[in-house]
Amino acid sequence: MIYSYSSLKNTVTGIVAMLVTVNVFAQHATVAGQGHYNESDFGKFYVRLGVNIPQGAFGKAFDLNVPLYENISKNGGIGADLGVGSELGKYFFFHEDPINDLFKVGLDATFFSFGYNTGKSKPHPDEQAEAFDFVTGAVKLGPVVSFNVAGDFYTDVFVKVAPTALLSFEPPYHFKGGIYEPDSEVLYFNTDEKVAFAFKTDFGINLRYRKVTLTASYESGTFNVPVTYYQNNGAEEIYETEPQEMDRKMPMGLLQLKLGIQAF
């Protein structure tokens, strides 16, 4: 499935609308005297598991109509498939009593976040496409505002910075044309020498009824990926041409939907 800019725009618009709705509910909620406010009710420790939905260039199909290296950019198509994600973390509130009997402010610390997606290479025409993995590990930290909307229903709004390691990204080469054809291209990824790092961002909303949660968030950022690129410029075969070494910035936008448990 291909996820376009319009789908991302609609997703972000939906999240913003949810935030506005939550704020309106919070302002009108009658909660005084119900005795719901304590550390366990606002919930701190969480475990979440769900799906990673590639967005933008990360989810587009690999495009053979542009130079191969252009795919490793925001204008190309990396071809990642639907994946999974999980995380565990904790809220650290700055105060014990809720402000105006409605909400608490604190830090959302994700101790570990794991992501897994797959992709497929575009090899030589005589070969079958090969699958490869995108595996990430991250920690996340940022502010969170937790609303007691009504009774046992809570909503958390968060924005976090997410230092992320690309733990596994070893795609086979990509090929366009034939070895002896003019204007043919080959792209190799030089990813087995070091682990790539990026400072991603993560923002979203967490809905909770008692201990059960549903989280929707958007995670974005780019990884620096070194590649070797060949283009046949008239030689008898493509590998007789001089290779070009370059660094490409690979975007990795993800819409994440997770179910979880949140408790004291």
N, C-alpha and C positions, 0 to 999 in steps of 0.2 A: 504494500500500500504506500502511496506517495502522499506526504503531508506538506501542504503548501503554506505560503505566507498567510493566505487568507484564513486557513484553519487555525494557525497560531494566533492571528489577530482576534478571531472569534473566541478562542480559549481565554486570552488575556482579558477581553471585554467581559466575558462571563465571570471571571474571577473578580474583576473590579465591581461588577454589579452585585455579586454575592457579598463583597465587603461592605458596600453601601447599605444593603439590606440588613446585614448583621448589625451595623452601627445604629440603624433606625430602631431595630428590635431592642438593642441594648439600652437605648435612651428611654424606651417606653416600658421596659420590663419592671414589674412590681415585685421586688425581691426582699424588701426590708422585713426583718422579723422572722424569716423562714429558716434561719440557722444553717444555710447551705455553705457558708463561707469558712473554709479552713483549708489547710494545705492539701489534704487528701482529695477534697472535692474539686479543687482546681487541677489536680492531676499533674504529676511531674515526670516520672520515668515512662518511656514509651518504647514499643517495638512495633515496626511497621513492615509490611511486605506487599508488593504490588507489581505493576507493569511500567516499563519505560517505553514511551512512544516517541520515536525520532521525529524531529521537527526541522523544517527548512532544508538546507543542503544535506544535513546529516541523514535525512530520510528519503531524499530524492534518488531515483535510479541513476546509476553511473551513466554519463552522457558521452557517447563516442563522437558526437558532432563538434566537440571542442577539443583542444589539445588535452592530452591525458592529465597533465599536471594541473589544469584548470579545474578539474573535479575536486581537488583537495583545496577547496576555498568556498567562500559563501555563495559563489555564483555557479558552482558545479553541482555534482550529485555523488554522494559517497555511498549511498545504497544500503544503509543500515536497516535491519529488520526489527520488528517488535522484540523487546527484551524484558528482563525482570530487574527489580531493585529491592533492596531491603536496607533498613537502618535502625539503629537504637541510639537513644539519647535521653536527655533530661532537661526539664525547665528549672531555672534558678531564679525565683522571684525576688525582687528588690524589697518587698514589704509584705507583712503578714496579712493586714486587713485590706480588702479591696477598696479602690478609689471610688467614692460616691456610691458605694455598695454595688458596683457594677463590674469592675475589671481590675486585673492585676498586670503589672509590667515587669518584665524580667529578661533573662537571656535564655535562648534556645541553643543548647550545646548537643550536637550530634556527635557521639563518640566515634562511630564508624558507619559509613554508608558504602554499600556495595552495589555496583551496577554491571549488568551483562547484556550485551546485544551482539548480533551476528551480522555478517555481510558476506558478499560473494565477489570473487575477482572476475575480471574479463581477460581470460588467457588467450593464447594462440588459438586461431580458429579451429585447429584440429584437436583441441583439448577441451575437456569439460570444465565448467566453472567450479572453483574451489571455495569452500566456506572458510571464513576466518572469524576471530573473536575480537570484540571490544570489551575489555574488562577493566573496571575502574574501582579504586578505593579512595575514600575521602573522609575528612572530618569537616564539620560545619559549625559556624558560630554566628549568632546575630540576635537582634532584639525580637521579643515576642510580646504581644498584647493578648491577654486571655479574657474573654467576656463570658459572664454567666448570663446567657440570653434569657433562660427561663427554666426554673426547676433543675432537672438533671442534664439540661442541654447546655453545652459550652462550645465556644468558637475561639480558635487561636489564629492570629494573623502573624506571620513571621517573614523576616528578610535576613538571609544569611550569606556570608562569604564562605566559599567551599574550596580550600586547597585540595586538589585532586591529582592522583597519580594514575596514569594510563598503564595499568599493570601488564596487560597483554594486548598487543596490536602487531601481528606478524602476518599481514596479508601476502599471498603469492603475487607475482608480478601481474601487471595489466598490459594488454597487448592490443594494438589496433592495426589492422592490415596483416600482410604476410611478411616473412623475413626478407624476401627479395623484391617486395613491392615498393615503389616510390612513395614517399610521404608516410610510410608506416612508422609506428611509434611504440616504444616500450617504456614502462614506468616501474621501477623497483623502489621498495620502501626500506630505508636503512634504520630499522627500528630495534635491532637486536643488540645494540651497543649500550644503550642507556634507557632508563625509564623516563617517560615524558611527564612533566608536571604542568598544571594550569591552575589559575585562580578563577574558579567558576563562581557564579552567583545562583542563589536559590531563593525564590519567594513564592508564597502560597498561603493557603488557608487549611486549617484542620478543624473538622466538625466532630464533636464527641457527644455521645449519649452514654452517661455513666462511664464505663470503661472502654467501650467500643468506639473506634475512631475511623473516619474517612478523610484522607488527605489528598489535596490536589495542589500541585506545585509545578513551577517551570524552572528548569535548571539550564544555564547557558554558559558558554565559555569556549575558548579555542586552544588547541594543542599544536605546538610547533613540531612538524613532522619532516625529517630530512628524507629526500628522495633522489634517485638517480634516473635521469631521463635521456632516452635516445630518440632521435628523429632522423629518418633516412633522407639525406639531402642530395641524393644522386649516386650513392655508393652502390656496389653490387649487392650488398646485404646490409641490413640495418646495424649490425654489430661492428661494421667497419667505420662507423661514424664516431666522432668524439662525444663521450657522454657528458652530460651537464649535471653538476651537483647543485641542488637548491634546497631551500627550506620552504615548506608550505605551512600555512596556518589552517588547520582542520577544525571547522566548527563542530560542536557537539551539543546541539540543543535537544532537550528532552522534556516532554510533558510526562509527569509522573503521577500516577493514581495508586494510592496504597490503602489497604485496610490494616488496622492495628489494634493494639491493646495499650491503654494508658492508665497508669495507677500510681499510687504513692510509692 
